[in-house]
Amino acid sequence: MTGKPRILILNATCLDVAESYRDWIATLDAEIVADPSHRRIDPDRMNEVLAGASGAILPSAPHLQPEHMEACPTLRVLSLASSGFEYVDLDAATRLGIVVTHAPVAEGAEVVADMTWGLMLAVARRIPHHHRLLQMGRYERGMGAAVCGKTLGVVGLGNIGRAVARRACGFDMTVLATEVAPDLEFVRRHGIELVGLDELLRRSDFVSLHLRINDQTRHIISADQLAMMKPTAFLINAARQELVDEAAMAEALVSGQIAGVAMDDPPLAKDSPLLGLPSFVCTPHLGNRAIEGVRAVFECAVRNAVAVVNGLRPDFVLNPAAYDVPPRGPRGSQ
């Protein structure tokens, strides 16, 4: 035992880079546990894994439930290695005095914006489709669509949405956006036109989604919204899969109602007809899987967790009211 509060890395992407930070980790006022067996934890084992821990570094997807928080009285912090936090029960964490932090670092937004543009270009020019044909020995040249000079509709102008919109300037695009709380200076500086979602869908050649998932945004793109899009338009989703009604999207694509879809998640069904379409591109949620972004997010998540277990308040606390709740147990594993 080190005598320091113990923080577990339960995020597989962070585990990918933790070894390269060994020297830095050794200087911190906490014991950072990077156990490869924590890449996948059966929910039935979660309480056993957390026992005595002061903190955990988590993925943004569902991982740790309120019952696990309740069962670990030493837990002081849940540090998300992501900007997203919608899958964590903040109310439960606050009630139990567990501080939740996230890592909305600039590098994390930039690598997802890069991925968005990769998806956009890939589906518009049918790059993966032609690569597959060549792999099969078929030299065939289909027709794609240009991106330059078109209209881009950005749904959500947060950190990632703004990074995507900035890149559109280099493609001489008209940029529309819908955002409930826009940065008006950013909008003015980049010549973005703020419009409602319906108008954005009707006018855009490319629609790019950058929203958090909640009750209001789940299936924000469904059959009615897809019907508003141009038959030559493309839908790009490098955010949450649940923003789009997949069944409606598949029907729109198969029928030719829209020209193409690219998303940073595979279809829900492994035998989905989408996978055979030249107008469909998907990747296994690679948006944050660029080393520059991973390193920046990892460092932020670790610093957040170490600060909290040592009684400090880092910049990215999501539930500051948790500091007002008396501790349920000892500081943590010693």
N, C-alpha and C positions, 0 to 999 in steps of 0.2 A: 504494500500500500504506500502511496506517495504522501499522504496527509493532505492532499489537495482535493477540492470538490471534483467529482468525476462527471465528465460529459461524454455521452456516447454519440458516435456518428452512425446514424441509421439511414443515411442517404447514399445510394449506390454511386451516384456521380461524384460525390465528395470523396468516397472511398477510393475512387479511381486516381485521385491526385494526392491523397493524404500522405503517402509515403514520401513524396518529394518535399513535404513540409516538415519532415521529422525534426530538423534542427530548430526551426521556428517554434514548433509546438512545444519543444522541451523548455523554452524560455517562458512559457505562459503560466499564469497563476491558476492552473487547473490541469487535471489529468484528462487528456483527450484520448478516448479509446476508439481506435480504428480497427475493428475486428471484421475480417472479410466475411465471417458467417452472418453478419448483420445486414448483408445485402438483401436478403429475403427472410423475413421473420414471420412464422405462423402466428396469427393472432392469439392462439392459445398459449404461446410462449412469451408474449409481450411483457406480461407482468414479471415473469422470471428474469427477462433481460434487463428490465428497468430497475429492478430491485436495488435500492441504495444509491441510485444515480441522482445527481443534482440537475442534470440537463440532458437534452437530446437535440441533435441536429437532424432535421427531417426533410423529406421531399415535400413538394407542394401537393401531391396527390394523397388520397386517403391512406393513412398509415396508423395513426394512433388515435384511439377513440376515448370519449370521456370516462368510460369505465377503467381504462388503463391509467389515466391521470389520477382518478380517485384511489386506485390501488397503490400508488407510489407517493407516500407522504413526503419524501425527501425532494421530490421534483420541484425545481425552481424556475426553469426556463425551457421553452420549446423554441428553438431557433430554426426558422425556415431558410433553407438554402435556395431561395427563389424570391421573386417579387410577389408572386401569387400567394394568397393565404385563405382562399375561400373554403378549403376543405377542413380547416381547423375550427373546432367549436370554441370560439373566443369567449362566449358566455360561460361555458363550463370551466375553461382555464382561469378566467377572472375570478369566478366563485371560489376556486380552489387556491387562489393566490399564485398561479403559475403565469409568469410573464411570457408573452409570445412576441417574437421579433421576426422580421423578414429582411431581405437583402435586395432592395431595388437599386442596385448599382448600375452605373451607366453602361459598363461593358456587357452586362447581362442583356440589356435592352438592345444594344447594337448587334449582338450576334443573332438574336431572334429576328431583327429587321433584315439582316443579311439573308437569313433563311427564307424569309417571306419573299424577297426578291428572287432568290434562287427558284422557289416554287413557281412564282409568276412567270419567269422566263422559260422554265422547263415546260410548263403546260401550254403556254402560248405558242412556242416553237416546236412542241411535241418532241423534245429532246430525248426523254427516256424511251418513248415509243420507237424512235428510229434507232436508238442504241440496241434495243431488244431485237429489232429486225436484222441488224447487222450481225448480232450474236448468232442468229439462226441462219446466217449465210444469205440473207435477202437484201440486195442493194435496191431499196425503194425510197423514193423521195416524195413524201406527202407535202401538204401545204400547211403552214402555220399562220400566225397573226403577229403583227408588229406590236410592240409596247410603246415605243417612242411616239410622242405626239398624241397619245390617247388620254382618256379621262380616267383618273384613279379615284375611287371612293373609299375613304378610310373610315371605318366604323369603330370609333374609340380613339381619341387623341391623347392617350396616356404616354408614358415613356417610350413604349415600343411603337405605338401609332405615330408619334411625332418623328421617330427615327425613320420609319418607313416613308412618311411624307417628305422628309428632307431629301431622301434619295431620288424622289420623283423629279426633282428640279433638274437633275442630270439627264433625265429622259424627256425633258421638255413637255411634261404632262400637265394637264389641268387637274388640280387636286380639289376634290370635294371632301367634306368631313361632317360627321355627326358626332357630337360630344355634349354631354349635359353640363360640364363645367370647363369650357375651353380656356386655354392660355391665349388670350386675345392678342398679346404681343407676338407670340409665335405665329398665330394665324395671319396677322397683318404682315409680318416680316417675310413669310413664305407664300403670300398670295393665295391662301386657302379660302375657299368659299364654304361657309357653314350652312348646311341645309338639313332638313329632316330626313329620316331614314328612307321614306318612300321616294322622295325626289332623288336621293342619292342612288337608289337602286335603279330608277328609271333612266338616269343620265350616264351612269358609269360604264366604262368598258371593262374595268377590273374593279371588283369589290373585295377589299381586304379587311378581315375581322380582327379586332384587337380589344376585346372586352373580357372582363372577369365573368365567371359563371355564377349566376344567382337565379332566384325565382323569376326575375324580370328578363334576364337575358337568355335563359335556357330556351332553345329552339326559336331564337329571335329571327332566324332565317328558316322559314317553313314554306309550304306550298304557295301561300298567298304572296310572300315576298319574292320567291323565285319567279313567279308569274310576272312580276313587275320588271324583271331584268330584260335587257336586250337579248335576242337570240344569238348575238355575236359576243356576249359578255362572258367573263370568267369570274368564278368565285374562288378566293384564296383564303384558307383558314389555317393560320399558324398559331392560333390561340387554343381555346378549349373545344374539343370535339363536340360537346353537347350544345354548342351555340347553334348548330345546324341540325335540322330534322333529316337524318340520313336517308330515310325511306323516300321522303319527298325530293331530296337532292338527287338520289339515284334515278327516280322516275323522270325528273327534269332533264338529266343528262342523257339517259338512254333515249328519250323521245326527241332530243335535239332542241328542247326548249331553251337551253343555254349552251354555250360553246364549249365550256370546260370547267373543271374543278381541280384544284390542288390543295391538299391538306397535309398537315404534319402529324397525321395519325392514320393507321390502316383502317379500312372499313370494319365495322363491328362484326360482320359475318365473314368468316374466312373464305367462304365460297362466293362472295359478293360478285355480281356481274360487273361492278365497277372496275375490278382488277384487270379485266380484259379489254377495257376501252382505251383507245389512243388519246382520248380527251380527258383522261383522269390520271393524276399523279399523286402518290402518297409516300410518306416517309414515316419511320417509327418514332415520332416525337423527338426529332433531332435538334429542335430550335435552340436549346441551351447547350448542345454538345459541341462547343468550340472551346479549345483550351483556354483562350484568353478570357472568355466569359466565365468558364467554370472556376478558374483560379480566383477571379475577383469576387465571385459569389461565395466561394468557399472561405476566403479570408474574412469577408464581412460577416458571414454566419458564425464563424468561430469567435471573432472579436465580440459579437453581440452576446453570445452565450457566456463567454468568460467574464464580460462586464457584469452581466446580471448575477451570476453566482457569487460575485465578489461585491455585491451590494451597490453597483453603479447603474446608471440609466443610459443605455446607448441611444443613438439617434433614431433607430427604426423600431421602436416599441409600438405594438398594435393595440395593447390593452393596458394603458398606464394605471388604471384603477386596481390592477392586480397587486401593485406595490402597497396598497392600503390594507390588504388582507393579511392577518397574522399567519406566520408559518404553521404548517400542520405537523411538522416533524423536525428532526435535526437537519443540519446544513446539507448533509449528504454523505456519501461514502468517504471515509477518511483513511 
